[in-house]
Structure formats: structure tokens, C-alpha cells
Amino acid sequence: MDNWYRLDNAAKIFPAVTKKSNTSVYRVAVRLKENVDPERLQSAAEMALKRYPLLAVKLRRGVFWNFFDKNESPILIAEEMNYPCSPLVPKQNRGYFLRVLYYKQQISLEVFHALTDGTGAIEFLKTLLYQYFRLKGKEIDPQGIVLLPGQVPEQSELDDSFRKYYKPVKKVRVKRQPSFRIVGTPLEPFGNNIVHGVFPAKALNSHAKSKGATLTEYLTACLIYAIYLSYLQYGLQKEPVVISVPVNLRKLFPSKTLRNFFAVANIGATVDAEIGFDVLLKRVSKEMKAKTSKEALQEIISDNVHLERNYGVKFVPLFLKNIVLKQAFNIQGENLKTITISNLGNIGFPADMAGEIEEVSVILYPTAKSPVNCGMCTFGDRLNISFARTIRESDMIFRFFKLIAEDSGLEPEIYSNDWGFGK
């Protein structure tokens, strides 16, 4: 790998829009069956990072674009002291845009989104855990699903797949109205309160299929309906509830890249007293299938890359680009969604590693205009749905879990970090 490389198409916006209320830092965490050994975790992190040159970088400012430069400093792990997904300050982190934290039985990987998406983060976490367990003296068969320390990275892992799959597409512009926004009382002290709800994965997946929907479609419909019941059922506001759903493009556009390669499908609905949940679910399922088709996603890829390739944009100085990116983020992103729900799917580990792990969770950072966001993943038969919020109000979250429980007959296990409530 060269000592520097360009940010991928999706990454370019994150340095421009990041601030305290929008950290652009997400978390993937594992809870082990034993307390974490910090010394071995430190050694494992140093060894694992050598396998991932795209993560061992510093962010540099160029004249026209930001770029990544090789970071020679050793990474330092730390005991968790702050709230999840807190601002990542490179000057306090040896220049790195990721951090490895531990607390009791938990190892957390937090990543600045410009580096990689959830797929890349999961791959690094698997390598980190493989090396950690090996240093603990455990025999681990990687079963061909772990990128091993010492391997030479393939060039395909560093590809900007947005550019690879770009092709000119004529897009029909559709004007969209602003979505319903959740507002509330800021937490004191400011930070991210996390509420986890854990369901039996196989049973809930089967229930969704019995209703003609995928698990993501079902949970998206549940979220829209919970927001309607919490905020809109009395008819005081009429804006549509819009759920942003990140889509892993690797499933339809073959790619081994470990950089960002995702698109966002906005799934919206206006709900009233005459629309029951089952009707809403059918509408959500139909819309999601349409918006996650290969043709629809190709349009998103091509539209985004076309803007980047535009010579009228290409040679605009970075400080002016940042102003435009911030405006676009608010107008075309934040104003058009209510909440994001990101499903990383079933996280698979080698059997020897899985036996050491109790649970996996995903936390998605809230933003100023989306003070509640949702991340989820499945490990074994545990589907962990995690809400991160910067506001005190929690009615919508618990209505969501209650709605699933009443509709499916499955009771969740609920727990929280209690941030902002006296601790």
C-alpha cells in the first residue's frame, strides 16, 4: 500500500459534518465470558492493526480533498471511561481514527465512519479477537473466515468500489418534503444513553417471515408505528416518518473492499388511525424491496460519484467544499429522515471464538437532528437492538419493544448504560 490514499466516495462527507452532536463514530462491541486482559488486548491490537493499513492512518487536509496518511505510532487501548461513541479527538489518540476500549468483560471497537463501514469494522474486530484469544493461550481454528495477522492485504481490500461500479445514469429528481423530527430534553451531562433490547433471533425472524417480510422490513415498520403512537396519533403533526436504512452494497455489487461501500434507502410512511400495523408492514416491505433493488442502488452509486467527478466540484478548494457538504448533509440528509436503523446482520465467528463470546452489539451515533438512532446485529440466537439517544424521553423506544412483544409473543431482555440519569 502507498503511504497515503484518497477517501472513498462515502467517506468524504464525514470530516466536514463531524461535531460534538454528530460524532460520526459508531461502535461494535463484544461481551466475553471472562474479564478482559488489558496487556494481551494491547498486544493483540498492535498486531491486528498491521493487517489493516487502511485503518492505521491519520487524516490530512489537502487543497481540494482530505486524504489519509500512514500512521507510524503504536495504537493505545484504554479502559472505557466515557459514554459510547463520544467524539474521537486524534490529538488525544495518537492520530488514530479508531479506538479499542475495554470494561470488565467487554471489548469495544469505535470507528470514525470515514475509515470504513460496519463490514470493515467487523473484519478488524474478528482479527483482533483471534489474536487476543491466541495470546490468552486458546487454540483457535480461523475456519477461513478471519483475516489473519501476518497476511499481506489484497489490493481489492483497498478498492474504492463506488468508483469501480460507477456508470452514468439519468436520475429523475423527486422533490421530497421534510420528515417528522424527534425532539426532546437534552441529557445532563450530555452524552449517549444506550438502551439494549435482546430478542430470540430465530423466533423473531420466523415471525417476520410469517408476515411476508424480512426481519429488517418488519423492524422498520415497527419503528415507524412506534413513532406514530408516541408522537403523531393525535394528529398535531402530519409530516411523514422516514427511516434511513443503510444497505451493504457488497451483496449486489461483488467487492472485497474493507472501505465504505454502502448506500442509504429512505423508507417513509404517513400513518393515521385507519392504517393498522399489518397494512403499514406491507407498504414498508414493498417500498424497501423497490429501494434496495440493484437498479435503485446503482442509481445512488452513480449519482454520488457523478457529483464527485464533476469538474465544477473537483477543483473547488476544500474549505468551500466543506461548506457545501454541510448544507447538503442537512438538506438532503438530516432534514429528510426521522431516524436511522442499521442492521449489520448475523455476525459469524469461528466456532472456537464464538464459544468465548456471550453477546455482540452495534451502537450508531445520534445526530443533532436525529437524537435517537438504532443499530442492531445478531450473534447466535441473540438479536441485540440498541438505541442510542441524547434526549431524556424514551417513550418511543419502549413502545417499539412493547409492539414487537405484543405482535410476536416474544419478550425482550432490556438493559441500559443509564447515562444522563444520575450516574
N, C-alpha and C positions, 0 to 999 in steps of 0.2 A: 504493500500500500504506500502511496505517496505520503508525505508528511502533512498534507492538507487536502481537503476536498470540499466541494460545494454542498450547501444544504439542499436537501431534496425539496420537491415542489411543496409538499405539505408543511415542511419544517419552517419555511421562510417567514410565516406569519407569527410564530411564537415569540421570537425575541422582541418583536415590535409591540406586542399587546400585553406582555407579562408585567404584572404589578402585584402588590400585596393581596388585592381582592381577586386576582386571577393569576395564580402562580404558575400555571401550565405544568405542574408537577403531579404525576399520578403515582400510585403505589400498587405493587403486587407483593403480598406477604404470605409467608407460610408459618403455621404454628407446629412446632415439633413435639415429639413425645418426651423430650428431655430438655433441660435448660441449655441455652446456647453457651458454647465455649468461646469466649471472645478472641483468645490468642489464635486458635485454629481458624476461626472465621476471618481474622485479619490476613492470615497466610493464604487462605482459600481465595479471598477477594483479589489479592495481588496476583495470584497465579491465573485465576479465571479471566481477569481483565486483559491479560496478554493475548488471549484468544480472540478478543473483540476490539480491534483497532478503531472501529467506528465509535466506540464508547470512551476510549482513552484519549479524549480531546479537550481542547479549550476553544471557546468561541471568540473569533476575532472579527473586527469591523473592517470591511473593505470599503472602497469608494462607492461601488454600486450595490454590492450584496455583502451580507455576513458570510463567513466561512469558518470551517473547523480546522484547527491546527493541532498537531500531535502534542500530547501532554506527557512529559517525561517523569513527572512527580509520582511517588508512590501514593496510592489511594489510602485513605484512613477510614476505617469503620468507626462507628460511635454507638454508645448506648443511647436509646431514644429518650429525649427529654422534652421535645416539643410536640405540638399537635401534628397529625398526619398531613402530608402534602404541603407543609409550610414552605415559605419562599426559599429557594435554593440560591445562596449567595456564593458565587465561585471564589471570591477572595477569602472566604472562610472555609473553603472546601478544596484547597489546593488547585483551584481552577476547574475542577470536575463539575459536570452537569448531571451527575447521578450520585446517590449516596446509599450506603449499606448500613442499616441500623439493626440493633438487636435490643430485646427487652424480655427477660425471663426466657420463655420457650419460643419467642417469635423472632424471625428474621424478616426484615422489610427491605425491599428494593424500591427506592424512589427515583424517578427518571423525569428529566425535563423533556417535554414532548418533542422538541426539535431534534433530539437524538434518534429516537426510534418510537415505534408504536408498541402496542401490547404484545404482539408476536415476538418482536426483538427482545423485549424485556423478559418474557417467559424463557426464551432460549438462554439468555445470560443467567437467569436465576437457576435454571437446571444445571448449567455448568458450575456455577458457584456451589450449589448444594452437593453435586457429585464430588467436587474437590474437598469440600468440608467434611463429608462423611468418610472419605478416604483418609483424610488426616486424623480422623477420630478412630481409625483402625477398622473400619467396617468394609467388608467385601461388597463391591457394587458392580453388577453387570450392567453396562450402559445400554444394552439391548439395541444399539444403533439409533437411539433417539436423543442422545446427548452429544453436543459439540464439545469434544474433549480438549482439556488444556494441553498445549503442545502441538496440536494440529495446526497446519497452515491454513488460514482462512481462504475460502474460494473467492475469486473475484466477483462471482454472482451475488455473494452476500452483501457487497458494497454497491450494487447497482441502484441507480435511480430508476425504478420501474415505471414511474409516472412518464418519464421521457421515453422509455422503451415502448410503451403502449400508446403513446400519443398518435392520433391521426385526426386530420381536420374533420370536424362535424358541425353542421349547421344547427344551432340551437334556437328553438322557439322561446323567446323571452315571455315569461308569465309573471305578471305583477302579483306579488303576494302581500297580504295585509299583515300588520304586526300581530304577533301571537299574544296570548294571555301570559302575563308575568307574575311569578310568585314573589311577594314581598313580605317582610316580617321585621321583627325586632332583632337587631344585631346582637350576637353573643358577647358577653363580657366575662373575661377578656376575649378579644377577637381570636378566632381560630375555627377549626373544623370539628364539629361534633359528628361522630360516626354512629349510626345505628345499623347493626347487622341483623338480618333475618335469615335463618337457615331452614330450608325445606328438604325433604327427601327427594332427590333429583329424579330418580326413575319414575316414581309415582306421579310427580307433577308433570313431567314430560309426557307420560301416558295420558294424563287428564287433558293436557293441551291438544294432543293428537285426536282424542275422542271428540273434541270440538272443532276439528278440521283446521287446526293452527299449529305452527311451530311454537316452541317454548318462548322464543323472543317475541313473536307476534302476540301471544297470549299475555305475556307480562307487560308489553307495551299498551295493550288495550286495558289491562287492569290499572296501569298507572294513569292513563287518560281519565278513566272512570273515577278513580280515587281523587284526582284533582278536581273533577266536576263536582263530586259530592262535598269536597272540602271548601270550595270557593265559589262555584258557579251555579249551584242548583236553585238558587233563589232569583236568578235572572238579572242580577245587578250589572253583570258584565257579559258581553257577547263575543269576545274575541275567541278564536279557535285555540284549543290546546294542541301544541305541536311538540312532538317528541323527536329529538335528534338521535338517530341510531347510527353509530359508526359501523362500517362494513369492511371486513377484511378482504381486500381485493385479490389476494393470492388464491382464493378459492375459484375464481373465474378467469384470472389472468395469471398463468403459471409464472411463479417467481420464487427465488430463494433469497430475496433481499432481506436483510435484517434492519434496513432503514424503514422509515414510514412508508406504508403502502395501504392506505385506507381511504374511503370516501364516506360521506355522511348523507344518509337518507332522512329527510324530514317527513314524519308521519303525523298528519294533523286531522283533527275532527272537532266539529261543533256539536256538543251534546245537549239534549234537553230532556224534560221529564218523559217524553214519549219514546225516547230511544233507550231501550234496555241494554244490558251488558252484552247479551248474545248478538244483537244486531250490530253493536259497536265493534265487537270482535270480528265479525265477518267483513266489515268495512276496512278495519285496520289490516287484516290479513290480505285482503285484495290489494290495498294500496302498497303494502310492504313488498309483496311479490312483484308488483309493477316497478317500484322504485329501486329494487335490488336486482333487477334483471341485468344481463350483461350489456344490453343496449343502453339502458339508463345510466349504468355506471361508466360505460365508455364515454358517454356524453359529459359526465362530470370530470373524468380524467382529461379529456380533450379541451374542455372549456378552461380548466385551471391552468394547464400547460400553455395553452394558446396565449393567455394573458402574460405569462412569464416570458414567452418568446417574442412578444410584441416589442419591436424596436423602439416604439414610443415610450415603453416602460423600462426596457433593458438598460438604457444608458442614463436614466434619471438617478441623481445622487441618492445615496442610502437614506439620508435624513428626510428627504422628501418622500421617498418610498414608504418610510415608516409612518408618516402622517396619513398617507393614502391607505395603508394596510390597517391602521387603527380604525379609520372610518368604515372601511369595508367589513371589518370584523364586527362592528356594532350594527351596521345597516343590513348587511347580507347574512350575518350570523346570529348575533345575540338577540336582535330585535325580532327575529323570525322563529325563535324557538322558546319553549317554556322550560324544558329540562332535557338533559341528555341521559340516555340509558345505554350503557356499553357492556355487551356480553362477550367475554373472552372465551366462552365455551368450555368444553371439557379439557382440563389441564392434565395431560398424561405424563407420568414419571415412570422410569424403570421400576420394576416390582420391588427391588431391594431398597430403593429410595422411598417409594410410596409407603413402605412399611414403617418408616421413621417419621412420617408426616401425619398430623391429625386434621389439618384444615388449610385451605388456600383461600385468600380473599383479594379483591380488587377494589381500590378506592379511587374514585375520579374526582378531581378538584372542582369545587364550586367556582362560580364567577360572580362578578358584581350584579349582572342581570339574570343569572341563574344561580341563586343562592342555595339551591338544593340540586345535587346531581347524583346519579346512581351507577354503580359498577357491579358486575356480577361475574361469577365463574363457578364451575363445577369441579369438584375433586371427589372421586369415589362416588358415593351416593349423597354427598352434601352439596346442595346448591346454595351458595352464600350470596345474598343480595345485600349490598352495602350502600346506604345513603350517607353522603357527606353534606353537611349543611353549615351555614354561617349565621343562621337565624334561630331563635328560640322555638318558634312554632313548629309542632311536629304532628299535627292532626292528619295531614295528608299521608305521611309515612305510615302511621298506624292504621289508617283506613285502607291503605294499599295491602298491608299484610292481612288485615281482617277480611277484606274482599276475597283474597286468594283462599284463605282458610274456609270461608263460608261456601265458596263456589266449588272448591276441590275436596273439602273434608280433611285437609292436611293442616296440622297445626305447626306453626314455625317456632323455632327456638330463637329468642330475641335477646341481644345484649348490646351494650353501648360503651364508649370510652368516657361518657359523661362530661366531655369538655364544655366549659361555659356554664356549668351548673353547680358552682361551689367547690370544684376540686382544682 
